[in-house]
């Protein structure tokens, strides 16, 4: 079969790319070895948010008295919580199936490998091999849980994020190695459910990519919730011969031995670039990534790559944006390269974290003279009324021109608030323009205006 465009992988990069290509009039096929929607929809972004929602509801029940309510009897059903999460994922996957039909995209199930001559070889579940071709082949094969040599995953006692979503029973104790978004989201979920959780982080701060003020606030929140946190620490080796797992942790004070039922390795991701034909086609790679130009063209004409397999932030919304840009360029539309400095990052634990742009430290290192404003949610009427007063909004502006350099938030619902900063930065909005943009009261979003005002010594409510 001959197509205009073949997309390898149907995650938020692949399926979005296929839909946009179809909208632009291309004849499109998508090759998927498992479930439509990829890791994000089936084993990542979506089902984890369903688990976290159950944890949030459970926390509300535990603290009902704080809201003047009496709940005499309640409990959790761990199996039902997991089942709900899987149901949400399955429903979303069916939604992608509908979108494929609506946009007349042919879905070919099987393991795809790129071949020379703009061809893709597909091996289905029965081992049958077929070959399809296209003028343009877009690789969007995503990534998986990264395995360290000293933390081999057996899927039972030492697990990755995929197993963490569907454990047959709730562990009494868990060690989480790594405090990025994946690690802290699962740490929060299991802690809320009643599992004793310890986080081990190699870097000096948890959520190390975030602004230091956010990291410190978040560590306080983790400890307040009962999670043990070990920073500047690394798991050197493990022992799984007993009933659970023993982790031998190197710390500044020497070696400590931790014991738990389960160890979750959340030390990053590994791009899925092996055994997909890159070497045979001659597609260049470096440090586990496919090399592309600013429009996602590889070194071999007719072959493209987007998402977690290329350099840049490994985020679902980045993959989607890259795919759309890629096919619009193929179609001859005028497109601008993606601004990787204006990509929002979100962590969905409690409290939530959201950020975009430069941290205070990075802004100073770049030589900016800066104005920094901070507004605590403890001064927000909406946050206090909702019982979610932990956290703050922090904004960073260039003192000379008023350019909005960075925005960092920690608190309830901030992942929905960060888009204001992303759009404002895209439109080159200054700090004064944010201050003079009337924000509704009472809302959490007022904190952005107040933080901007704080940067210019005009803040009202602190």
Secondary structure, 3 states (H helix, E strand, C coil): CEEEEEEECCCCCHHHHHHHHHHCCCCEEEEECCCCCHHHHHHCHHHHHHHHHHHHHHHHHHCHHHHCCCCCCCCCCHHHHHHHHHHHHHHHHHHHHHHHHHCCCEEEECEEEEECCCEEEEECCCCCEEEEEEEEEEECCCEEECCCCCCCCCCCCEECHHHHCCCCCCCCEEEEECCCHHHHHHHHHHHHHCCEEEEECCCCCCCCCCCHHHHHHHHHHHHHCCCEEECCCEEEEEECCCCCEEEEEEECCEEEEEEECEEEECCCEEECCCCCCHHHHCCCEECCEECCCCCCECCCCCEEECHHHECCCCCHHHHHHHHHHHHHHHCCCCCCCCCHHHCCEEECCCCEEEEEECCHHHHHHCCCCEEEEEEEHHHCHHHHHHCCCCCEEEEEEECCCCEEEEEEEEECCHHHHHHHHHHHHHCCCEHHHHHCCCCCCCCCCHHHHHHHHHHCCCCCCC
